[in-house]
Amino acid sequence: MPAEACHLRAVLAVSLLLLAGRAHAQQYHADAGLQAWRQAQAAGSGGGSRTSRAPARAGAYYRVSQPTETDAAVEGVPQTSQKGELVPVPEGGFSEEGGAEYDDFVGSHENMFDEYGESCESCGECDGCDACGECEDCLEDDPTPWYGSGDVTFLSRSRSPKLIFSRVRQTIFVGNTPIGLDRPVLSTKQVKFDFEPGMRTTIGRNLFRDILDRRHSVEFTFLGLFDWGMQTSIRGTRISGGGANFGSLLSDVNAGGIAIGGQMLGGFNGADEHHVRSMSDLNNYELNYRIRRLPGRDRIVAGLGNSWTRQCTPGIQGSLLTGIRYLSINEQMSFSSRGLAVDQGSGDAFDFSAAYRTVTHNDLVGWQLGGDMIAQECQWSVGMSCKAGIYGNSSNQTSFVQSNNNTFAPSVNSFFKASDVGVAFVGDLGLMATWRLTPRVTLRSSYDFMWVQGIALAPQQIQHDLNNPPRVNNGSYSVFQGVSLGGEYRW
C-alpha cells in the first residue's frame, strides 16, 4: 500500500474519532459544573434525611427548561433536567460551545421592588431567553411605567397670631376708689380649628434609567379639599353708667357710636353679645421631576433539600426632586355684635348691631427642592421626606364694615380693598411607612407637617381705626399638620 494512502487513512480515522468525541461531549457533558453539582446533590441526599447547601455564588444561577428529544440531541441538554430547575452557573458563564466564557447573564430577571425586573418570558416580544437571545433588550422595557397613590388626609390648622376681639368692662375698688378695667375675653386664642379631612393624590410616569442605575420620573401631586370652619361667641352682663344701662362688652374696633356719660355706646361697644366666625381652605398643586436610586436585585439562593429560595436585597433608597408648586390659601372671617342701650331717665330703649367681614386670598407660585430617604425591607419600609421653596405671593383682602344703630347713633358703612405681592416660604416634612401587599399594591401611612410663612390671614386685616387707608398685612404664618392613610398601585 502506498505511503500516501496509509497517511490519508490515519487522518480520516483520527478525524472521525474527534467528531464522535465532540458529539458525545455536546450530548452528555455540556456543562461540567452541572454534572458536578448534580453529583454533589445526589451524594448529599443519599441518606434521605439531610441535603447540604450547594456552594454557589449568590445570584449566579440559570434556568434549565424541559427539553424535547430533538432539543436534547441538538443542544446537548440532559433529558433528566426538570422544568424550571435552577442550577449554578460556572464562574465564567457558558459559551455557545459549552465553555465558561459568557458572563453577561446575572441571575433572575425579576425584582421585588424594581418594576423594570420582568423576565424575558413576559416581555411579549419573544418566546423566552433561549428563543430570542435578547434578554437585555426585554429588560429595557418597563412593564409598570405608571404609578399612582391616593390618601385620605386629616389636617389641622394653627390659630392665627393673637388678636383681641372683645374686652369686658369691669370696675374694681381700691379702698373706696373705683378703677375701671377692660379685661380681654375673646381673641384668636379661642378660634381653634379641628382636624379636617381632605385628599392627596399622585400620578407619576417612569421615564428612563440612567447609567448609574437611577430611575427618572415625572409626577403630579394634588393636596386639598380642606375646608376649616369654626365659630365662637361670648355674652356680657348688664351694667350702668352715665344715666344709661347697657352691655359690658366692648372692642378696640371703632364702628361708630355715641358717648354717654363718658362711655362710648353703639357699634361693638356696650354690646351684650359678640360673635366670631372663621373659615379657611387649602389647595396645593405640584409638578415635580424625581430621580430615585434603585435597590439591588433579588437573589435566588440554594437551600436544603434541593430547594431554592428568593431573597430580597434590603437597603437604603433615596431620591431628589425639583419642580413648580402652586398653593392657594383663602380665609373668611366675620366679627359681629348685638346690644341694647336703655336711657334710665326716660326709659327709652335703643338696639344696635355691627359686623366686620373680611376675606383674604393668597396665591403662592414658586420653585421647590426636596427629596426622601427610605429604609426598604422585603415587605415594609420607613422613611422621611422634606421639601422647601421660596414663592411669590399675590395676596389681597376685601373688608366690609357695617353698623346699624337706628336713631341711637350714626350708622357706619365702610368698604376696604387692597392687594400686594410679597415673598413667602413653604416647608414640608413627612414621616412615612409602607406595607407591601403584592408587587403592584402597597399600603402607606404618613405624618405630615407644613409651615407657610408670608401670607395674609383674615383676622390680621382688622383695623381698629376705620379712618386709616386700606392695607394688606401679609406677614403672618400658618402651620398645617396631620396624618394620611392610603395606598399605591403600579401599572
CORSUL-V517117 format. One record per pair of residues at least 24 apart in sequence whose C-alpha atoms are under 8 Angstrom apart, sorted by the first residue. I is the first residue (numbers start at 1). GAP is how many residues later the second one is. D is the distance in Angstrom with one decimal. If there is no record, write none. Layout:
# CORSUL-V517117
i = [I,I]
gap = [GAP,GAP]
d = [D,D]
This chain:
# CORSUL-V517117
i = [25,26,26,26,26,27,27,27,27,27,27,27,28,28,28,29,30,30,30,31,31,33,33,33,34,34,34,37,37,41,45,50,50,51,51,51,52,52,52,53,53,53,54,54,56,56,57,58,58,58,59,59,59,59,59,59,59,60,60,60,60,61,61,61,61,61,61,61,61,62,62,62,62,62,62,63,86,107,107,108,108,108,109,110,110,111,111,111,112,112,112,112,112,113,113,114,114,114,115,115,115,115,116,116,116,116,116,117,118,118,143,144,144,145,145,145,145,145,146,146,146,146,146,146,147,147,147,147,147,147,147,148,148,148,148,148,148,148,149,149,149,149,149,149,149,150,150,150,150,150,150,150,151,151,151,151,151,151,151,152,152,152,152,152,152,152,153,153,153,153,153,153,153,153,154,154,154,154,154,154,154,155,155,155,155,155,155,155,155,155,156,156,156,156,156,156,156,157,157,157,157,157,157,157,157,158,158,158,158,158,159,159,159,159,159,159,160,160,160,160,160,160,160,161,161,161,161,162,162,162,163,163,163,163,164,165,165,165,166,166,166,166,166,167,167,167,168,168,168,168,169,169,169,170,185,186,186,188,190,191,191,191,191,192,193,193,193,194,195,196,196,196,197,197,198,198,198,198,199,199,199,200,213,213,214,214,214,214,215,215,215,215,216,216,216,216,217,217,217,218,218,218,218,219,219,219,219,220,220,220,220,221,221,221,222,222,222,222,223,223,223,224,224,224,225,225,225,226,226,226,227,227,227,227,228,228,228,229,229,229,229,230,230,230,231,231,231,231,232,232,232,233,233,233,233,234,234,234,235,235,235,236,236,236,237,238,243,243,243,244,244,244,244,244,245,245,245,245,246,246,246,246,246,246,246,247,247,247,247,247,248,249,249,252,253,253,253,253,254,254,254,255,255,255,255,255,255,256,256,256,256,256,257,257,257,257,257,258,258,258,265,266,266,266,266,266,266,267,267,267,267,267,267,267,268,268,268,268,268,270,270,270,271,271,271,271,272,272,272,272,273,273,273,274,274,274,274,275,275,275,275,276,276,276,276,277,277,277,278,278,278,278,279,279,279,280,280,280,280,281,281,281,282,282,282,282,283,283,283,284,284,284,284,285,285,285,286,286,286,286,287,287,287,288,288,288,288,289,289,289,290,290,290,290,291,291,291,292,292,292,292,293,293,293,312,312,313,313,314,314,314,314,315,315,315,316,316,316,316,317,317,317,317,318,318,318,318,319,319,319,320,320,320,320,321,321,321,322,322,322,322,323,323,323,324,324,324,324,325,325,325,325,325,326,326,326,326,327,327,327,327,328,328,328,328,329,329,329,330,330,330,330,331,331,331,331,331,332,332,332,332,332,333,333,333,333,333,334,350,350,350,350,351,351,351,352,352,352,352,352,353,353,353,354,354,354,354,355,355,355,356,356,356,356,356,357,357,357,358,358,358,358,358,358,358,358,359,359,359,359,360,360,360,360,360,360,360,361,361,361,361,362,362,362,362,362,362,363,363,363,364,364,364,364,364,365,365,365,366,366,366,367,379,379,379,380,380,380,380,381,381,381,382,382,382,382,383,383,383,384,384,384,384,385,385,385,385,385,386,386,386,386,387,387,387,388,388,388,388,389,389,389,390,390,390,390,391,391,391,391,392,392,392,392,393,393,393,393,393,393,394,394,394,394,395,395,395,395,395,395,395,395,396,396,396,397,397,397,397,414,416,417,417,418,418,418,419,419,420,422,422,423,424,424,424,424,425,425,425,425,426,426,426,426,427,427,440,440,440,440,441,441,441,441,442,442,442,443,443,443,444,444,444,444,445,445,445,445,446,446,446,447,447,447,447,448,448,448,448,448,449,449,449,449,450,450,450,451,451,451,451,452,452,452,453,453]
gap = [51,49,50,71,72,45,46,47,48,49,50,51,48,49,50,47,46,47,68,67,68,55,56,57,53,54,55,50,51,265,260,254,255,253,254,255,251,252,253,249,250,251,248,249,32,246,31,241,242,243,47,48,49,239,240,241,242,28,29,46,47,25,26,27,28,45,46,47,239,24,25,26,27,45,46,24,222,192,193,190,191,192,30,187,188,186,187,201,185,186,200,266,327,182,326,180,181,183,27,28,29,30,24,25,26,27,28,25,24,25,348,346,347,60,61,62,345,346,57,58,59,60,344,345,56,57,58,341,342,343,344,53,54,55,56,340,341,342,52,53,54,337,338,339,340,49,50,51,52,336,337,338,48,49,50,333,334,335,336,45,46,47,48,332,333,334,44,45,46,47,329,330,331,332,41,42,43,44,328,329,330,40,41,42,43,71,325,326,327,328,37,38,39,40,324,325,326,36,37,38,71,321,322,323,324,34,35,320,321,322,29,30,32,33,34,319,28,29,297,299,316,317,318,27,299,315,316,25,26,27,24,25,296,297,24,86,87,170,83,84,85,86,108,82,83,84,68,80,81,82,79,80,81,78,49,47,48,271,42,39,40,41,87,38,35,36,37,34,287,30,31,32,28,29,25,26,27,28,24,25,26,24,80,81,77,78,79,80,76,77,78,79,73,74,75,76,72,73,74,69,70,71,72,68,69,70,71,65,66,67,68,64,65,66,61,62,63,64,60,61,62,58,59,60,56,57,58,55,56,57,52,53,54,55,51,52,53,48,49,50,51,47,48,49,44,45,46,47,43,44,45,40,41,42,43,39,40,41,37,38,39,35,36,37,35,34,100,101,102,97,98,99,100,101,96,97,98,99,24,25,26,93,94,95,96,24,25,92,93,94,24,24,25,212,210,211,212,213,210,211,212,99,146,147,148,157,211,147,153,154,155,156,148,151,152,153,154,150,151,152,76,73,86,87,139,142,143,70,85,86,87,136,137,138,68,69,70,85,86,69,70,71,66,67,68,69,65,66,67,68,64,65,66,61,62,63,64,59,60,61,62,57,58,59,60,56,57,58,53,54,55,56,52,53,54,49,50,51,52,48,49,50,45,46,47,48,44,45,46,41,42,43,44,40,41,42,37,38,39,40,36,37,38,33,34,35,36,32,33,34,29,30,31,32,28,29,30,25,26,27,28,24,25,26,65,66,64,65,61,62,63,64,60,61,62,57,58,59,60,56,57,58,59,53,54,55,56,52,53,54,49,50,51,52,48,49,50,45,46,47,48,44,45,46,41,42,43,44,39,40,41,42,43,37,38,39,40,35,36,37,38,33,34,35,36,32,33,34,29,30,31,32,28,29,30,126,127,25,26,27,28,126,24,25,26,125,126,24,55,56,57,58,54,55,57,51,52,53,54,56,50,51,52,47,48,49,50,46,47,48,43,44,45,46,106,42,43,44,39,40,41,42,100,101,103,104,38,39,40,99,35,36,37,38,96,97,98,34,35,36,95,31,32,33,34,93,94,30,31,32,27,28,29,30,60,26,27,28,24,25,26,24,56,57,58,53,54,55,56,52,53,54,49,50,51,52,48,49,50,45,46,47,48,43,44,45,46,47,41,42,43,44,40,41,42,37,38,39,40,36,37,38,33,34,35,36,32,33,34,35,29,30,31,32,28,29,30,31,61,62,25,26,27,28,24,25,26,27,60,61,77,79,24,60,76,59,61,64,75,52,54,53,54,52,53,54,52,53,52,32,52,31,28,29,30,31,26,27,28,29,24,25,26,27,24,25,48,49,50,51,46,47,48,49,45,46,47,43,44,45,41,42,43,44,38,39,40,41,37,38,39,34,35,36,37,32,33,34,35,36,30,31,32,33,29,30,31,26,27,28,29,25,26,27,24,25]
d = [7.9,7.0,4.7,8.0,7.5,6.9,6.1,7.6,7.1,3.7,6.4,7.2,6.2,7.2,6.4,7.5,5.8,6.7,5.3,6.3,7.8,7.7,7.3,6.0,7.0,7.3,7.9,7.9,7.7,7.1,7.6,7.3,6.7,5.3,5.1,6.9,7.8,5.9,7.6,6.3,5.3,5.5,5.9,7.1,6.0,7.4,7.6,6.3,6.8,6.1,6.3,5.0,7.2,7.8,5.0,5.7,7.2,6.0,5.6,5.8,5.2,6.2,5.5,4.5,5.2,7.3,5.1,7.4,7.3,5.6,5.8,6.5,6.3,6.1,7.5,6.6,7.7,7.6,7.5,7.4,7.2,7.0,7.8,7.7,7.1,5.5,5.3,7.8,7.9,6.8,6.8,7.9,6.3,7.1,7.2,7.2,7.3,7.8,6.5,6.6,5.7,7.5,7.3,6.9,4.8,6.4,7.4,8.0,8.0,6.9,7.4,5.9,4.5,5.6,5.0,7.5,7.5,6.5,7.5,5.8,4.7,6.4,5.8,5.3,6.0,5.3,6.5,7.2,5.7,4.2,6.2,7.3,5.4,4.4,6.2,5.7,5.5,6.5,5.5,5.2,6.7,7.3,5.6,4.2,6.3,7.3,5.9,4.4,6.7,5.6,5.8,6.7,5.7,5.1,6.3,5.9,5.2,4.0,6.6,6.9,6.1,4.8,6.6,5.6,5.5,6.1,5.7,5.1,5.2,6.7,7.1,5.8,4.3,6.6,5.7,5.3,4.5,6.2,5.3,5.5,6.3,5.0,5.4,6.6,7.6,8.0,6.2,5.2,4.3,6.8,6.3,5.5,4.3,6.2,5.6,5.6,6.1,5.8,7.3,7.5,7.9,7.0,5.9,4.8,6.9,7.3,6.9,5.9,5.2,6.5,6.6,6.8,6.5,5.8,7.1,7.4,6.2,8.0,7.2,7.2,7.9,7.6,7.0,7.1,7.8,7.3,7.9,6.7,5.4,6.5,5.4,5.5,7.1,7.4,6.8,6.1,7.3,7.8,6.6,5.8,4.9,7.5,7.2,5.8,5.4,5.9,7.2,5.6,4.8,6.2,5.2,6.4,7.2,7.7,8.0,8.0,7.2,7.9,7.4,6.9,7.2,7.2,7.6,7.3,6.4,6.9,6.6,7.5,7.5,6.2,6.8,6.3,7.9,6.4,7.6,5.8,5.0,5.1,5.9,5.8,6.6,6.7,6.9,6.6,6.4,5.5,4.6,5.8,5.6,5.2,6.5,6.8,7.5,5.9,4.6,6.6,6.0,5.3,6.5,7.5,5.8,4.6,6.1,5.9,5.5,6.6,7.6,7.6,5.7,4.6,6.5,5.9,5.1,6.6,7.6,5.7,4.8,6.5,5.9,4.9,6.6,5.6,4.1,5.8,7.3,6.7,6.3,5.3,5.5,7.2,7.1,5.7,4.5,7.1,5.5,5.1,6.2,7.7,5.7,4.3,6.5,5.9,5.6,6.6,7.4,5.6,4.2,6.2,6.0,5.4,6.6,7.2,5.6,4.3,6.0,5.8,5.5,6.7,5.7,4.6,6.6,7.5,5.2,6.3,6.8,7.5,6.4,5.5,6.8,6.7,5.5,4.7,5.1,7.9,5.7,5.1,6.6,6.6,5.6,7.0,7.6,7.4,6.0,4.6,6.5,4.7,4.5,6.5,7.0,7.5,6.6,7.1,7.6,5.7,6.8,4.1,6.4,7.9,5.8,5.8,6.7,7.3,7.5,7.6,6.5,6.5,7.3,7.2,7.4,6.6,6.5,6.1,7.6,8.0,5.3,6.6,7.9,7.7,5.6,7.9,7.8,7.7,6.2,7.4,6.3,7.7,6.7,7.3,6.8,5.8,5.0,5.7,7.4,7.0,7.5,5.7,7.6,7.3,6.2,6.7,8.0,7.7,6.3,5.5,4.0,6.9,7.6,6.0,4.8,7.1,5.5,5.3,6.7,7.3,5.8,4.5,6.8,8.0,5.8,5.2,6.3,7.3,5.8,4.7,6.7,5.6,5.3,6.7,7.4,5.7,4.3,6.6,5.7,5.1,6.4,7.3,5.7,4.3,6.4,5.8,5.5,6.7,7.5,5.8,4.9,6.9,6.0,5.3,6.8,7.4,5.9,4.5,6.4,5.8,5.2,6.4,7.1,5.9,4.5,6.4,5.6,5.6,6.6,6.2,5.4,4.1,6.6,5.4,5.5,6.0,6.7,5.7,4.3,6.8,5.4,5.4,6.4,7.4,5.9,4.1,6.6,5.7,5.7,6.1,7.9,5.8,7.7,7.4,7.8,5.5,4.8,6.4,6.0,5.5,6.9,7.1,5.7,4.6,6.0,5.9,5.1,6.4,6.9,7.3,5.6,4.4,6.1,5.2,5.4,6.8,7.7,5.9,4.2,6.8,5.9,5.2,5.5,7.4,5.7,4.6,6.4,5.8,5.7,6.9,7.5,5.8,4.6,6.2,7.9,5.8,5.7,6.2,7.0,7.2,5.6,4.7,6.9,7.9,6.0,5.0,6.6,7.6,5.7,4.9,6.3,6.3,5.2,6.9,7.6,5.7,4.6,6.1,5.7,5.3,6.7,6.5,5.8,7.6,5.9,4.5,6.6,6.1,5.8,5.5,6.6,5.9,6.8,6.5,7.8,7.3,7.4,5.9,6.7,7.2,7.7,7.6,5.6,4.3,6.6,7.7,5.8,5.3,6.4,7.6,5.6,4.1,6.1,5.8,5.5,6.4,7.2,6.0,4.5,6.6,7.9,5.5,5.3,6.4,6.9,5.5,4.1,6.4,6.0,7.9,7.3,7.7,5.5,5.3,6.4,6.0,7.2,5.7,4.4,6.6,6.4,6.4,5.7,5.4,5.5,6.6,7.3,6.3,5.9,4.5,7.0,6.4,6.7,5.5,5.3,6.4,5.8,5.6,4.4,6.6,7.4,5.3,5.6,6.7,6.1,4.3,6.3,6.9,5.8,5.1,7.7,7.3,5.4,4.4,6.0,5.6,5.3,6.8,7.7,5.7,4.3,6.6,6.0,5.4,6.5,7.5,5.6,4.6,6.1,8.0,5.9,5.1,6.6,7.9,7.5,5.3,4.5,6.3,5.7,5.0,6.7,7.5,5.7,4.3,6.3,6.0,5.6,6.7,7.2,6.0,4.8,6.7,5.8,5.0,6.0,7.6,6.9,5.9,4.8,6.0,5.5,5.2,5.7,6.0,7.7,7.2,7.5,6.1,4.5,6.6,5.7,5.5,6.1,7.7,7.3,6.5,7.6,7.1,6.2,7.6,6.4,7.9,7.8,7.5,6.3,7.6,5.6,6.3,7.6,6.0,5.4,6.0,7.4,6.1,6.6,7.3,7.4,6.4,7.3,5.5,4.4,6.8,7.9,5.8,5.1,6.6,7.1,5.7,4.6,6.5,5.3,6.8,7.9,5.5,5.0,7.2,7.2,5.8,4.8,6.9,5.5,5.1,6.6,6.1,4.2,6.4,6.1,5.4,5.3,7.4,7.4,5.4,4.6,6.3,5.7,5.2,6.8,7.5,5.8,4.5,6.4,8.0,5.4,5.4,6.0,7.5,7.5,5.8,4.4,6.8,5.8,5.1,6.2,7.5,6.2,4.7,6.5,5.6,5.4,6.3,4.3,6.6]
